[in-house]
Amino acid sequence: MKTKAVRLYGKGDLRLEEMELPEIDENGVRVKIISDSLCMSTYKATVEGPEHKRVPDNVAENPVIVGHEFCGQILQVGENWKHKFSEGDGVAIQPAHFYKGSQMAPGYSYRYCGGDAQFVNIPIETLLADCLLPYHSDVYFHGSLAEPMSCIIGTFHAMYHTKAGSYEHQMGIVEGGKMALLASVGPMGLGAIDYALHCERRPSLLVVTDIDDARLARAESIYTVEDAKKLGIELHYVNTAKTEDPVETLREISGGTGFDDVICFAPVKAVVEQADGILGFDGCLNFFAGPTNNQFKAELNFFNVHYSYTHIVGTSGGNTDDMREAIALMNAGKINPAAMVTHVGGLDAAAETTLNLPSIKGGKKLIYNQISLPLVAIDDFEELGKTDPMFAELSRLVKKHNGLWNGEAEKYLLANAKQLS
């Protein structure tokens, strides 16, 4: 069958084109993709091309489909997988399957599978590694955001602490402890605030920092101090650009002890050093932000490493269990990743948007693969609605949900937008 797909041919060379999708055999599964959220990791792969560890060396001759945060419906199931999947089932994907040590992943490595396509054939490695996950919801963008949420969940699980007299690491954040999320009002930071407030192991103090008043105000309007208090959490939002000494200010908020758990969301030297400076005894710093500069460095206080047992960890993705947790929490209504989304578009907007991700302000850019639509900011719906009834209705539905993208808006868009020809 034919499918339109965004394919990578080399550094900075993304093309939306129609291609032939081979028929599946008894070991195959074919999926219709409804939504894909665009990730900076795809931008990095696009910039690096065949130099990226997951992009094949021969990508110029055998282009790969990009995108890895996708959700959709099963169209066809080969005989050997009918015990597990059925036509019409909803599915999301965990691209980091690490099958037999391989770095290959959907969205980076495969000719016939990636999130920026109308239809795909799921790689056998993904199926054997149990990374095509059941998704029991008709809100597809939540399924797309399950992958980035799994990265956040994995970050929380990867934090560790020690016990005096023991070499055993105690995994996870300190329950009832003090936590700081630095530079944390971008899309992933917002997801981290949501998870910190609603996961089973919660801090008692949560401090969120950034240097942008508008972004901080948006975060506070979504995750309010009052709602956090009802959950037993003291929540603070701090613009560190307006403090004379950010480290001193943040340590004062902690009561002078410093923080048990600190996550850094920006690959900025000053922010990393702030994170190190506010660690308390046995404090754990997670460097979550992936730098593009392979020589990125920041200073670390090794006196505190020795005498205060501070330590550092880095995470860049979640595992399949993390993604299952994300889906379960979303389906139960305990977390809502909609705050991450600031733009929507059709498949015909995916290539240009990916190539320009760093320069497009806002959070997650959500692609709907079966429609044609330029990338549009949710904040622009009202103005566009003055001349376009579709955007007028989308504006109404978004306002109904505190300015956030939502399932009602998704269903309306899919029913009323121009279909991709």
C-alpha positions as CSV (number, residue, x, y, z in Angstrom):
1,M,0.0,0.0,0.0
2,K,1.0,3.6,-0.4
3,T,1.8,5.9,2.5
4,K,3.1,9.4,2.9
5,A,6.1,9.7,5.2
6,V,8.8,12.1,6.3
7,R,12.1,10.5,5.5
8,L,15.7,11.3,6.5
9,Y,18.3,11.1,3.7
10,G,21.2,12.8,5.4
11,K,22.2,15.8,7.5
12,G,19.3,18.3,7.4
13,D,17.7,16.4,4.5
14,L,14.1,15.6,5.5
15,R,11.5,14.9,2.7
16,L,7.8,14.3,2.8
17,E,7.1,11.9,0.1
18,E,4.9,9.0,-1.0
19,M,6.4,5.6,-0.7
20,E,5.3,2.0,-1.1
21,L,4.9,0.1,2.1
22,P,5.6,-3.7,1.7
23,E,3.0,-6.2,2.6
24,I,3.3,-7.8,6.0
25,D,4.0,-11.5,6.4
26,E,3.0,-13.8,9.3
27,N,5.4,-12.0,11.6
28,G,4.2,-8.5,10.8
29,V,1.9,-5.8,12.3
30,R,0.7,-2.8,10.3
31,V,-0.4,0.4,12.1
32,K,-2.3,3.5,11.1
33,I,-0.7,6.4,12.9
34,I,-3.1,9.0,14.3
35,S,-0.7,11.3,16.2
36,D,3.0,11.9,16.7
37,S,4.6,14.5,19.0
38,L,7.8,15.9,17.7
39,C,10.9,15.5,19.9
40,M,14.2,17.4,20.0
41,S,15.9,14.0,19.7
42,T,14.6,13.8,16.2
43,Y,16.0,17.2,15.5
44,K,19.4,16.0,16.8
45,A,19.2,12.9,14.5
46,T,18.3,15.1,11.6
47,V,21.3,17.4,12.3
48,E,23.7,14.6,12.7
49,G,22.4,12.3,10.0
50,P,24.5,9.1,9.6
51,E,26.8,10.3,12.4
52,H,24.0,9.7,14.9
53,K,24.4,6.4,16.7
54,R,20.9,5.2,15.7
55,V,20.8,6.4,12.1
56,P,22.2,3.9,9.6
57,D,25.4,4.7,7.6
58,N,23.6,4.1,4.3
59,V,20.6,6.4,5.0
60,A,21.2,8.3,1.8
61,E,20.4,5.2,-0.2
62,N,17.9,3.7,2.3
63,P,16.1,6.7,3.9
64,V,14.5,6.2,7.3
65,I,11.1,7.4,8.6
66,V,11.6,9.8,11.5
67,G,9.4,10.3,14.6
68,H,9.1,8.1,17.6
69,E,6.3,9.4,19.9
70,F,3.4,8.0,18.1
71,C,0.0,6.4,18.7
72,G,-2.5,4.8,16.5
73,Q,-4.6,1.8,15.5
74,I,-3.7,-1.6,14.2
75,L,-4.7,-2.2,10.6
76,Q,-3.4,-5.7,10.0
77,V,-1.9,-8.5,12.1
78,G,0.2,-11.4,10.8
79,E,-0.7,-14.9,11.9
80,N,2.0,-15.2,14.5
81,W,0.8,-12.2,16.4
82,K,-2.9,-12.7,16.4
83,H,-2.7,-14.2,19.9
84,K,-1.7,-10.7,21.1
85,F,-3.1,-8.1,18.7
86,S,-6.3,-7.5,16.8
87,E,-7.3,-5.2,14.0
88,G,-8.6,-1.9,15.5
89,D,-6.6,-2.2,18.7
90,G,-5.1,1.1,19.9
91,V,-1.3,1.0,20.4
92,A,1.5,3.2,21.5
93,I,5.2,2.5,21.0
94,Q,8.3,2.4,23.2
95,P,11.0,3.0,20.7
96,A,13.9,2.2,23.0
97,H,13.8,-1.5,22.7
98,F,17.5,-2.3,22.9
99,Y,16.9,-5.7,21.3
100,K,20.0,-7.9,21.7
101,G,22.1,-4.9,22.3
102,S,21.1,-3.2,19.1
103,Q,20.8,0.7,19.1
104,M,18.2,0.5,16.3
105,A,14.9,2.2,17.1
106,P,11.7,3.2,15.3
107,G,12.0,6.9,14.2
108,Y,15.7,6.6,13.6
109,S,16.7,3.4,12.0
110,Y,13.9,1.8,10.0
111,R,12.8,2.3,6.4
112,Y,9.2,1.3,7.1
113,C,8.6,2.5,10.7
114,G,8.6,6.0,12.2
115,G,6.1,8.3,13.7
116,D,5.8,10.8,10.8
117,A,3.9,8.6,8.4
118,Q,0.3,7.7,7.7
119,F,0.9,3.9,7.9
120,V,3.9,1.8,9.1
121,N,5.0,-1.8,9.5
122,I,6.2,-2.5,13.0
123,P,9.8,-3.9,13.2
124,I,10.1,-7.5,14.4
125,E,12.5,-6.3,17.1
126,T,9.9,-4.0,18.5
127,L,7.4,-6.9,18.7
128,L,9.8,-9.4,20.2
129,A,10.9,-6.9,22.8
130,D,7.2,-6.3,23.8
131,C,7.5,-2.6,23.0
132,L,4.2,-2.2,21.0
133,L,2.0,-1.4,23.9
134,P,-1.8,-1.7,24.2
135,Y,-3.5,1.7,24.5
136,H,-7.1,1.6,25.7
137,S,-8.2,5.2,25.0
138,D,-9.7,7.3,22.2
139,V,-7.5,10.3,23.1
140,Y,-4.6,9.6,20.9
141,F,-2.3,12.5,21.8
142,H,-2.0,11.1,25.3
143,G,-0.6,8.0,23.7
144,S,2.0,10.1,21.8
145,L,3.0,11.8,25.0
146,A,3.3,8.6,26.9
147,E,6.9,8.3,25.5
148,P,8.1,11.6,26.8
149,M,6.3,11.1,30.0
150,S,8.1,7.7,30.3
151,C,11.4,9.6,30.1
152,I,10.3,11.8,33.0
153,I,9.1,8.8,35.0
154,G,12.4,7.0,34.3
155,T,14.2,10.1,35.6
156,F,12.4,10.0,38.9
157,H,13.0,6.2,39.2
158,A,16.7,6.7,38.4
159,M,17.3,9.0,41.3
160,Y,19.1,7.2,44.1
161,H,20.2,7.7,47.7
162,T,22.4,5.9,50.2
163,K,22.1,4.6,53.7
164,A,24.8,5.0,56.3
165,G,26.9,1.9,56.7
166,S,25.5,0.3,53.5
167,Y,26.6,0.4,49.9
168,E,23.1,-0.4,48.6
169,H,21.5,2.3,46.6
170,Q,17.9,3.2,47.5
171,M,16.3,4.0,44.1
172,G,13.8,6.8,43.5
173,I,13.3,10.2,45.0
174,V,13.0,10.7,48.7
175,E,9.4,10.3,49.7
176,G,8.3,13.4,51.7
177,G,11.7,15.0,50.8
178,K,12.7,18.2,49.3
179,M,12.8,18.5,45.5
180,A,13.9,21.2,43.0
181,L,13.2,21.2,39.2
182,L,15.5,23.7,37.6
183,A,14.7,25.4,34.2
184,S,11.5,23.4,34.4
185,V,8.7,25.1,32.6
186,G,9.4,23.8,29.2
187,P,7.4,20.8,27.9
188,M,9.4,18.1,29.7
189,G,9.6,20.3,32.9
190,L,5.8,20.7,32.9
191,G,5.4,16.9,32.7
192,A,7.8,16.6,35.6
193,I,5.8,19.0,37.8
194,D,2.7,17.0,37.0
195,Y,4.3,13.7,37.9
196,A,5.9,15.1,41.1
197,L,2.5,16.2,42.3
198,H,0.6,13.1,41.4
199,C,3.0,10.1,41.6
200,E,2.9,7.7,44.5
201,R,6.2,8.8,46.0
202,R,5.9,12.6,46.4
203,P,8.1,15.3,47.9
204,S,6.8,17.5,50.6
205,L,8.6,20.6,49.1
206,L,8.7,21.2,45.4
207,V,10.5,24.2,43.9
208,V,10.3,25.0,40.2
209,T,12.6,27.5,38.6
210,D,13.0,29.3,35.3
211,I,14.1,32.8,34.0
212,D,11.0,33.6,32.0
213,D,8.0,35.2,33.9
214,A,5.5,34.3,31.3
215,R,6.4,30.6,31.2
216,L,6.5,30.5,35.0
217,A,3.0,32.2,35.1
218,R,1.6,29.6,32.7
219,A,3.0,26.7,34.8
220,E,1.6,28.2,38.0
221,S,-1.8,28.6,36.3
222,I,-1.9,24.9,35.4
223,Y,-0.3,23.5,38.6
224,T,-1.4,25.9,41.3
225,V,0.2,26.4,44.7
226,E,-3.3,25.9,46.2
227,D,-3.9,22.5,44.5
228,A,-0.4,21.3,45.5
229,K,-1.2,22.2,49.1
230,K,-4.2,20.0,49.0
231,L,-1.9,17.2,48.0
232,G,0.4,17.9,51.0
233,I,3.1,19.6,48.9
234,E,4.5,23.1,49.4
235,L,5.1,24.4,45.9
236,H,7.2,27.4,45.0
237,Y,7.9,29.0,41.6
238,V,11.1,31.1,41.4
239,N,12.5,33.3,38.7
240,T,16.2,32.8,39.4
241,A,17.1,35.7,37.0
242,K,15.5,38.1,39.6
243,T,17.6,36.8,42.5
244,E,21.0,38.2,43.5
245,D,22.2,34.7,44.5
246,P,20.0,31.9,43.1
247,V,21.8,29.2,45.2
248,E,21.4,31.2,48.4
249,T,17.7,31.9,47.6
250,L,16.9,28.3,46.9
251,R,18.7,27.0,49.9
252,E,16.7,29.4,52.1
253,I,13.5,28.0,50.6
254,S,14.7,24.5,51.6
255,G,15.1,25.7,55.2
256,G,18.9,25.8,54.8
257,T,19.3,22.1,54.4
258,G,19.5,21.9,50.6
259,F,17.5,19.5,48.5
260,D,17.3,15.7,48.4
261,D,16.5,15.6,44.7
262,V,17.4,18.1,42.0
263,I,16.7,17.7,38.3
264,C,18.3,20.0,35.8
265,F,16.3,20.5,32.5
266,A,18.7,22.8,30.7
267,P,22.2,22.1,29.4
268,V,23.5,25.4,30.7
269,K,26.6,25.6,32.8
270,A,25.2,28.1,35.3
271,V,22.1,26.0,35.8
272,V,24.1,22.8,36.4
273,E,26.2,24.6,38.9
274,Q,23.1,25.9,40.7
275,A,21.8,22.4,40.9
276,D,25.1,21.2,42.4
277,G,25.1,24.1,44.8
278,I,21.7,23.4,46.3
279,L,22.2,19.7,47.0
280,G,21.7,18.7,50.6
281,F,23.3,15.8,52.4
282,D,23.1,12.6,50.2
283,G,21.5,14.8,47.6
284,C,21.1,13.4,44.0
285,L,21.4,15.6,40.9
286,N,19.9,14.3,37.7
287,F,21.2,16.0,34.5
288,F,18.2,15.4,32.3
289,A,18.9,17.9,29.6
290,G,20.8,16.4,26.6
291,P,23.4,18.8,25.3
292,T,24.4,18.9,21.6
293,N,27.9,20.0,22.5
294,N,29.9,16.9,23.2
295,Q,32.4,19.0,25.2
296,F,29.7,20.5,27.5
297,K,31.2,20.8,31.0
298,A,30.3,22.4,34.4
299,E,32.0,22.5,37.8
300,L,31.1,20.0,40.5
301,N,31.9,20.5,44.2
302,F,33.9,17.4,45.0
303,F,34.3,18.4,48.6
304,N,30.6,17.8,48.9
305,V,30.8,14.6,47.0
306,H,33.3,13.3,49.6
307,Y,31.8,14.7,52.8
308,S,28.1,15.3,52.0
309,Y,27.7,12.2,49.8
310,T,26.2,14.2,47.0
311,H,26.0,12.4,43.7
312,I,25.0,12.8,40.1
313,V,23.1,10.7,37.5
314,G,22.0,11.3,34.0
315,T,18.9,9.8,32.2
316,S,17.9,10.3,28.6
317,G,14.9,8.0,28.2
318,G,12.4,5.7,30.0
319,N,12.0,1.9,29.7
320,T,8.9,-0.1,28.8
321,D,7.7,-0.3,32.4
322,D,8.0,3.5,32.7
323,M,5.8,3.9,29.6
324,R,3.2,1.4,30.9
325,E,3.1,3.5,34.1
326,A,2.6,6.7,32.1
327,I,-0.3,5.2,30.1
328,A,-1.9,3.8,33.3
329,L,-1.7,7.2,35.1
330,M,-3.1,9.0,32.1
331,N,-5.9,6.6,31.6
332,A,-6.7,6.9,35.3
333,G,-6.8,10.7,35.0
334,K,-4.0,11.1,37.6
335,I,-1.7,13.0,35.2
336,N,-2.6,15.1,32.2
337,P,0.3,15.8,29.8
338,A,-1.8,18.3,27.7
339,A,0.2,21.1,29.3
340,M,3.2,20.1,27.2
341,V,1.3,20.8,23.9
342,T,1.4,24.3,22.4
343,H,1.1,23.7,18.7
344,V,-0.8,21.3,16.4
345,G,-0.3,20.5,12.7
346,G,-0.8,17.9,10.0
347,L,1.8,15.5,8.5
348,D,2.6,18.1,5.8
349,A,4.0,20.4,8.6
350,A,6.2,17.8,10.2
351,A,9.4,18.1,8.2
352,E,9.7,21.9,8.3
353,T,8.7,21.9,12.0
354,T,11.4,19.3,12.9
355,L,14.1,21.2,11.0
356,N,13.2,24.4,12.9
357,L,12.3,23.0,16.4
358,P,14.9,25.0,18.4
359,S,13.6,28.3,17.0
360,I,9.9,27.7,17.4
361,K,8.9,28.9,20.9
362,G,6.6,26.9,23.1
363,G,6.2,23.3,24.1
364,K,5.4,20.1,22.2
365,K,4.5,20.3,18.6
366,L,1.8,17.7,18.0
367,I,1.3,16.2,14.5
368,Y,-1.9,14.5,13.3
369,N,-0.8,12.2,10.5
370,Q,-3.9,11.8,8.5
371,I,-4.7,15.5,8.0
372,S,-3.2,18.5,6.2
373,L,-2.6,21.5,8.4
374,P,0.2,24.0,8.8
375,L,1.7,24.2,12.3
376,V,-0.6,26.4,14.4
377,A,-0.1,27.7,17.9
378,I,-3.0,27.0,20.3
379,D,-2.7,30.6,21.4
380,D,-3.5,31.7,17.8
381,F,-6.8,29.7,17.6
382,E,-9.0,32.7,18.8
383,E,-7.6,35.1,16.2
384,L,-7.8,32.5,13.4
385,G,-11.3,31.8,14.5
386,K,-12.5,35.2,13.4
387,T,-12.3,34.1,9.8
388,D,-12.3,30.3,10.1
389,P,-15.2,28.4,11.9
390,M,-13.0,25.4,12.6
391,F,-10.5,27.4,14.6
392,A,-13.4,29.3,16.3
393,E,-14.7,26.0,17.6
394,L,-11.2,24.7,18.5
395,S,-10.7,28.0,20.5
396,R,-13.9,27.4,22.4
397,L,-12.9,23.8,23.2
398,V,-9.5,24.8,24.4
399,K,-10.9,27.6,26.6
400,K,-13.2,25.0,28.1
401,H,-10.2,23.1,29.3
402,N,-8.2,25.9,30.9
403,G,-6.4,26.8,27.6
404,L,-5.1,23.2,27.1
405,W,-5.3,20.9,24.2
406,N,-7.7,18.1,25.0
407,G,-9.6,15.0,23.7
408,E,-12.7,17.0,22.6
409,A,-10.5,19.3,20.5
410,E,-8.6,16.4,19.0
411,K,-11.8,14.6,18.0
412,Y,-13.2,17.8,16.4
413,L,-10.0,18.5,14.5
414,L,-9.8,15.0,13.1
415,A,-13.4,15.2,12.0
416,N,-13.2,18.6,10.4
417,A,-9.7,19.2,9.1
418,K,-8.7,18.7,5.5
419,Q,-7.6,15.1,5.0
420,L,-4.1,14.5,3.7
421,S,-4.4,13.7,0.0
